[in-house]
Amino acid sequence: MLDFNFVNPTHILFGKGKIAEIKERIPAASRVLITYGRGSVKKNGTLDEVLVALSDHTVFEFGGIEPNPSYETLMQAVDMIQTNSIDFLLAVGGGSVIDGTKFIAAAAVFEGDPWDILEKHGEGVLKALPFGSVLTLPATGSEMNSGGVVTRISLQAKLVFMSPYVFPLFSVLDPEKTYTLPSRQIGNGVVDAFAHVVEQYVTYPVNGKVQDRFAEGLLLTLIEEGPKALANPKDYEVRSNLMWTATMALNGLIGAGVPQDWTTHMIGHELTAMHGLDHAQTLAVILPNLLTVCKQNKREKLLQYAERVWDLKEGESDQRIGTAIDKTRNFFEQMQVKTHLSDYGIGKDSIPRLLEQLQAHGLNSLGEQQDVTPDVSKRILERCL
């Protein structure tokens, strides 16, 4: 097992009616900015519930954060914070709203050009406004980690940043708040969480037995519960298990002490920035093809994945690996997320530009062994068609 430091300070409030407890987590004298997306939290009553909980606080609202939060929109919130002396943020929504709020929290007190936060991937962030979250879409794990992804539309750049200063102080996870999600977002959330686990699990072995068994349990839970969520979105037990799985998939625990890949995500960000695909759609397209192209370097863990997750114990090694990858792709399709670029109207002519963007953003040596060169990325993308 690799050496590691692990800290996660986020307080989780899990279960029905937990929104009422946020008033105890936010100082009474705080001037609070509630951030949210394009209005679903208004339609389903979640925002009203938050406002009731904060009825004794001074509250402002900022809506309109996009599914892929844009730098341009988020900077409007930064201006609002500075104009109104806001000192606490509360993100109400899915991972994009929480990611965006993390950037807002850092940018509002950043000394220098806020774009540097993204270009330098969080380096230089020395403080941030305190914030919490109320999660309505389980997928990204942003509610319990210190990372975020923001798009600058004008540059077609989707960049990752991380900082220990942007852990949420608390996050409310009420499974009932996910009941009204459309099937597209349910499927996307399951695929997103699945890819998060695989990026930390299917690398190379370092005898991290706890991490491996934990990761395998999360994957098996997603495979078992994901289709049930599509069939019956208001099953509380199913929604509870999916919500907690998505959080645990990227809160740092299963990635501690083991190598991590993240190539699928880096290539996927470029697809989103250029073509507007949902984040999970890009993962569903890229991940099976990355596993195929990189199967020799990932061979031992792919065989473990085949046996422990897909119960493939018979036959030649290459056959089991191939079948495990096919089952992965089929599971994404079962979750109603398409797995080929052609499904989204994207052809071979887009590949050169995607590779240019990867290189422009310094992503020339990706993967757990830094051996995914632009040529390997090209091979992966060509298989995605």
C-alpha positions in Angstrom: 0.0 0.0 0.0 1.2 3.5 -0.8 1.8 6.1 2.0 -1.0 8.6 2.4 -2.5 11.4 4.6 -6.3 11.3 4.9 -8.5 14.0 6.4 -12.2 14.6 5.6 -13.8 17.3 7.8 -17.3 17.4 6.2 -20.2 16.7 8.6 -22.9 14.6 6.9 -26.5 15.0 7.9 -28.2 11.9 6.3 -31.9 11.2 6.2 -35.4 12.5 6.1 -36.0 16.1 7.4 -32.4 16.9 7.9 -32.6 20.2 6.1 -34.2 21.6 9.3 -30.9 21.1 11.1 -28.9 23.5 8.9 -29.9 26.4 11.1 -27.8 24.9 13.8 -24.8 24.7 11.5 -24.7 28.3 10.3 -23.9 31.1 12.7 -27.0 33.2 13.5 -25.3 36.4 12.4 -24.2 35.1 9.0 -25.3 36.7 5.8 -26.0 33.7 3.7 -26.0 33.3 -0.1 -28.0 30.3 -1.3 -26.8 29.1 -4.7 -28.7 26.8 -7.0 -29.2 25.8 -10.6 -32.0 26.5 -13.1 -35.0 26.1 -10.8 -35.7 22.5 -10.1 -35.1 23.1 -6.3 -37.9 25.7 -6.5 -40.3 23.4 -8.3 -39.8 20.4 -5.9 -40.0 22.5 -2.7 -36.5 22.0 -1.6 -35.6 25.7 -1.7 -38.7 26.6 0.3 -37.7 24.0 3.0 -34.2 25.6 3.1 -35.7 29.1 3.4 -37.9 28.0 6.3 -34.9 26.5 8.1 -33.0 29.8 7.6 -35.9 32.1 8.4 -33.9 33.7 11.2 -30.9 34.4 9.0 -30.2 37.1 6.5 -30.5 35.3 3.2 -29.7 36.1 -0.5 -30.2 34.0 -3.5 -28.2 33.3 -6.6 -29.7 30.9 -9.2 -28.8 29.9 -12.8 -25.6 27.8 -12.2 -25.3 25.5 -15.2 -25.0 21.7 -15.3 -21.4 22.4 -16.2 -20.9 25.5 -14.1 -19.3 28.3 -16.0 -16.7 30.7 -14.9 -18.6 33.5 -16.4 -21.8 32.8 -14.3 -19.9 32.1 -11.1 -18.0 35.4 -11.2 -21.4 37.1 -11.1 -22.0 35.5 -7.8 -18.6 36.6 -6.6 -19.6 40.2 -7.4 -22.8 39.7 -5.5 -20.9 38.5 -2.4 -18.6 41.5 -2.4 -21.5 43.9 -2.9 -23.6 42.5 -0.1 -20.9 41.5 2.4 -21.9 37.9 2.3 -19.9 35.6 4.6 -21.5 32.1 4.3 -22.6 30.1 1.2 -25.1 27.3 1.0 -25.2 25.2 -2.2 -28.6 23.6 -2.9 -28.5 21.2 -5.8 -26.3 18.6 -7.5 -22.6 18.3 -8.0 -22.4 21.2 -10.5 -23.9 23.6 -8.0 -21.6 22.4 -5.3 -18.6 22.6 -7.6 -19.5 26.1 -8.6 -20.0 27.1 -5.0 -16.6 25.9 -4.1 -15.1 28.1 -6.8 -17.2 31.1 -5.6 -16.1 30.5 -2.0 -12.4 30.6 -3.0 -12.7 33.3 -5.7 -14.5 35.7 -3.4 -11.5 36.1 -1.1 -8.7 35.3 -3.6 -5.9 37.8 -4.0 -5.3 38.0 -7.7 -7.0 36.9 -10.9 -9.6 34.2 -9.9 -8.9 32.4 -13.2 -5.6 31.4 -11.7 -7.5 29.2 -9.3 -8.5 27.0 -12.3 -5.4 27.4 -14.4 -3.2 26.3 -11.5 -5.7 23.7 -10.3 -6.2 25.2 -6.9 -2.6 26.1 -6.1 -2.5 29.4 -4.4 -5.9 29.1 -2.7 -5.1 30.0 0.9 -8.6 30.6 2.2 -12.3 30.4 1.2 -15.7 31.5 2.6 -17.3 28.8 4.7 -20.1 26.9 3.0 -22.4 23.9 3.3 -24.6 22.0 0.8 -28.0 20.4 0.4 -27.6 17.6 -2.1 -30.4 16.9 -4.6 -28.5 14.8 -7.2 -26.2 12.0 -6.0 -23.4 11.6 -8.6 -20.2 13.5 -8.2 -19.3 13.2 -4.5 -18.6 16.9 -4.4 -20.7 17.1 -1.2 -17.8 15.4 0.7 -14.6 16.3 -1.1 -12.3 19.2 -1.8 -12.4 19.3 -5.6 -14.4 21.0 -8.3 -14.7 21.4 -12.1 -15.5 24.7 -13.8 -15.9 25.5 -17.5 -14.8 28.8 -19.1 -17.1 29.0 -22.0 -15.2 31.6 -23.9 -12.1 29.4 -24.0 -13.8 26.0 -24.3 -11.8 25.0 -21.2 -13.1 22.7 -18.5 -10.6 22.6 -15.6 -10.3 20.8 -12.3 -9.2 22.5 -9.1 -8.7 21.2 -5.6 -8.0 22.8 -2.2 -8.4 21.7 1.4 -10.1 25.0 2.0 -13.2 24.1 -0.1 -14.4 21.0 1.8 -18.1 21.7 2.7 -18.5 22.3 6.4 -21.6 20.1 6.3 -23.8 18.4 3.7 -27.4 17.3 3.9 -28.2 14.1 2.2 -32.0 13.5 2.2 -32.8 10.6 -0.2 -36.4 12.0 -0.6 -35.0 15.1 -2.3 -34.0 12.8 -5.2 -37.4 11.4 -6.0 -38.3 13.9 -8.7 -35.1 13.4 -10.7 -35.7 12.5 -14.4 -34.4 9.1 -15.6 -31.6 10.8 -17.5 -30.1 12.3 -14.2 -30.6 9.0 -12.3 -28.7 7.1 -15.0 -26.0 9.8 -15.2 -25.5 9.7 -11.5 -25.0 6.0 -11.3 -22.5 6.1 -14.3 -20.6 9.0 -12.7 -20.2 7.2 -9.4 -19.3 3.9 -11.1 -16.5 5.7 -13.1 -15.2 7.4 -10.0 -14.7 4.1 -8.3 -13.1 2.5 -11.4 -10.7 5.4 -11.8 -9.3 4.6 -8.3 -9.6 0.8 -8.4 -8.7 -0.5 -11.9 -5.1 0.6 -11.9 -2.3 -1.7 -10.6 -2.1 -3.7 -7.4 -0.4 -2.3 -4.3 -2.0 -4.8 -1.8 -4.6 -2.2 -0.7 -7.0 -4.9 0.5 -9.3 -2.6 2.4 -9.6 -0.1 -0.5 -10.2 -2.8 -3.0 -12.9 -4.6 -1.1 -14.6 -1.2 -0.3 -14.4 -0.2 -4.0 -15.8 -3.6 -5.1 -18.7 -3.2 -2.6 -19.6 0.2 -4.0 -19.5 -1.1 -7.6 -21.7 -4.1 -6.7 -24.2 -1.8 -5.0 -24.4 0.5 -8.1 -25.0 -2.6 -10.3 -27.7 -3.9 -8.0 -29.5 -0.7 -7.1 -29.0 1.4 -10.3 -31.7 -0.4 -12.4 -34.1 -0.4 -9.4 -33.8 3.4 -9.2 -34.9 3.7 -12.8 -37.8 1.3 -12.3 -39.0 2.9 -9.0 -37.5 6.3 -8.4 -39.4 6.7 -5.0 -38.0 3.6 -3.3 -36.4 5.2 -0.2 -34.0 2.3 0.5 -32.8 2.2 -3.1 -32.3 6.0 -3.2 -30.5 5.9 0.2 -28.0 3.3 -0.9 -27.3 5.1 -4.2 -26.9 8.4 -2.5 -24.4 7.1 0.1 -22.6 5.1 -2.5 -22.0 8.1 -4.7 -20.7 10.1 -1.8 -18.4 7.3 -0.7 -17.1 6.9 -4.2 -15.2 10.2 -4.1 -14.7 11.3 -0.6 -11.0 10.3 -0.6 -11.5 7.0 1.4 -11.1 4.4 -1.4 -8.4 6.4 -3.1 -6.2 6.7 0.0 -3.0 4.6 -0.4 -3.7 3.4 -3.9 -2.7 4.6 -7.4 -5.4 6.6 -9.3 -6.0 7.0 -13.0 -8.5 9.9 -14.0 -7.7 9.7 -17.7 -11.3 9.0 -18.5 -12.3 12.2 -16.7 -9.7 14.4 -18.3 -10.6 13.3 -21.8 -14.3 13.6 -20.9 -13.9 17.2 -19.7 -12.7 18.1 -23.2 -15.7 16.4 -24.8 -18.0 18.4 -22.5 -16.2 21.7 -23.2 -16.3 21.2 -27.0 -19.6 19.4 -27.5 -21.7 20.0 -24.5 -22.2 16.4 -23.5 -23.3 15.5 -20.0 -20.3 14.6 -17.8 -21.6 11.1 -17.3 -22.2 10.6 -21.0 -18.5 11.3 -21.7 -17.5 8.8 -19.0 -19.8 6.1 -20.5 -18.2 6.6 -23.9 -14.6 6.7 -22.8 -14.2 4.3 -19.9 -14.8 1.0 -21.7 -12.4 2.0 -24.5 -9.7 3.2 -22.1 -9.9 -0.1 -20.3 -9.5 -1.9 -23.7 -6.6 0.2 -24.9 -4.8 0.1 -21.5 -5.6 -3.5 -20.6 -2.0 -4.7 -20.5 -0.9 -2.2 -17.9 -4.2 -2.8 -15.9 -4.2 -6.5 -16.5 -4.0 -7.7 -12.8 -6.7 -5.3 -11.6 -8.9 -6.0 -14.6 -8.8 -9.7 -13.8 -9.7 -8.9 -10.2 -12.5 -6.6 -11.4 -13.8 -9.4 -13.7 -13.8 -12.0 -10.9 -15.0 -10.0 -7.9 -17.4 -7.6 -9.6 -18.8 -9.5 -12.6 -18.2 -13.1 -11.2 -16.1 -14.1 -14.2 -13.9 -17.0 -13.0 -13.8 -19.3 -16.0 -12.0 -19.1 -19.4 -8.8 -17.5 -20.6 -7.6 -14.3 -19.0 -8.1 -12.1 -22.1 -11.6 -13.5 -22.6 -12.5 -12.6 -19.0 -11.1 -9.1 -19.3 -13.0 -8.6 -22.6 -16.2 -9.8 -21.1 -15.8 -7.6 -18.0 -15.4 -4.6 -20.3 -18.4 -5.6 -22.3 -20.5 -5.9 -19.2 -19.4 -2.5 -18.1 -20.5 -1.0 -21.3 -23.8 -2.9 -21.2 -24.4 -1.7 -17.7 -24.1 1.9 -18.8 -26.5 1.2 -21.6 -28.9 -0.4 -19.1 -28.7 2.8 -17.1 -29.8 4.6 -20.4 -26.5 6.3 -21.0 -25.2 5.8 -24.5 -21.6 4.6 -25.0 -20.5 5.7 -28.5 -19.6 9.2 -29.8 -21.8 8.5 -32.8 -24.8 8.3 -30.4 -24.2 12.0 -29.8 -23.6 13.0 -33.4 -19.8 13.3 -32.9 -17.5 11.9 -35.6 -13.9 11.3 -36.3 -13.3 14.8 -37.5 -13.6 16.1 -33.8 -10.6 14.0 -32.6 -7.8 16.3 -33.7 -9.3 19.3 -31.9 -9.9 17.2 -28.8 -6.2 16.2 -28.8 -5.2 19.8 -29.3 -7.2 20.8 -26.2 -5.7 18.1 -24.1 -2.2 19.3 -25.0 -3.1 22.9 -24.5 -4.2 22.1 -21.0 -0.9 20.2 -20.3 -2.5 16.7 -20.3 0.2 15.0 -22.2 1.0 12.2 -19.7 -2.2 10.9 -18.1 -3.0 7.7 -16.1 -1.8 6.1 -13.0 1.6 5.5 -14.6 1.7 8.8 -16.6 1.9 6.7 -19.8 -1.2 7.8 -21.6 0.4 10.0 -24.2 -1.5 12.0 -26.9 -1.0 9.0 -29.2 -2.7 6.7 -26.6 -5.5 9.3 -26.1 -6.0 9.2 -29.9 -6.3 5.5 -29.9 -8.9 5.6 -27.1 -10.9 8.3 -28.9 -10.8 6.4 -32.2 -12.3 3.4 -30.4 -15.1 5.6 -29.0 -16.7 6.3 -32.4 
